[in-house]
Amino acid sequence: MKKSPREKFFTEQELTVLSILEEKRSEATDKLTGEISELVARTGIRDSDEILRALYTLEGKMMVSPEPEGDFTSNKWFITNQGLKALHFVRSED
């Protein structure tokens, strides 16, 4: 059975995190970032380590980045332009 683009590139947790960070960016008042505590609350994933694992994996794929960039101890993360493109592509394939 052939995997969909969604299954090939992202776990459900990663897609959920990307979607929430995309929402934050589209709200784009002055806050493009999502805090880890907010991601835990909005995803329903109760383990912040799972959120961090998803963020680190997505960062390795250049889909998200910490704020400030390069500070992996940061609580604030944002979706990159590449992450937006990938999320839109995956959604269009469903």
BELJO-V111773 format. One line per field, one symbol per residue. phi: phi as a letter, one per 20 degrees, with the letter a starting at -180 (. if undefined). psi: psi as a letter, one per 40 degrees, with the letter a starting at -180 (. if undefined). burial: # if it has 9 or more other ideal C-beta (glycine too) atoms within 8 Angstrom, else .. A space follows every 50 residues. Layout:
phi: ???
psi: ???
burial: ???
This chain:
phi: .fffggffdceffffffgffffggfffkfcceedegfffffeeneedfff ffffffffffemecbfdfgnefefedcceeffffffffffffef
psi: hhiidddddiiddddddddddddddddfcegeihiddddddddehehddd ddddddddddefdiiihihegeeiehiihidddddddddddde.
burial: ....##...#..##########.##.......##.#.###..#.#....# #########...#####......#.#####..##.##.##....
